[in-house]
Amino acid sequence: MKSQAQELIQALGLEPLSGEGGFYRRVHTFTEKGLETGSVIYYLITAESFSSLHWLPTDEVWHFLEGDAVEQLVLHPDGSHSLLLLGKASEGKTPLSVVKGGCWQGTKLAGQEGWALCATTMCPPYDGCSYRQGGSFLTEQYPACTLVEAFLGKEV
């Protein structure tokens, strides 16, 4: 892992995210009348640890902050898929994406090395009880998508 990524992990107080991969820290929780209504996290991806395919029931907004461009694979409930390149707007890439709830999603570096710092926002906030980790079964459910295996990471 590049030393700059290690420095960011330390400076931002990021921790490994088990299952999905990457490094994260919740930086804000929105509240209204004592109830948690949303959350924001920092999320750092490296070549060794990225956001493997996972499912969430609610929308997640991704904000690219700095580093190297990332690919975001989304597997839609209708069997289709999309691939988006997130990165610096000044380099012609998309700095923000919205992954709809009920989709499988994974995000990894577009290249073979480097790192990327993103932030994600969810309303309601992330809840580990509703998270589902992807696995090899997704290759059968999405046979038209040849990218699934590259976004699986380690099976749990």
Helices and strands as residue ranges (DSSP letters): H 3-12, E 15-16, E 23-32, E 35-46, E 51-55, E 60-67, E 70-75, E 81-86, G 89-91, E 96-99, E 104-109, E 115-122, G 128-130, E 132-133, H 137-141, G 149-151
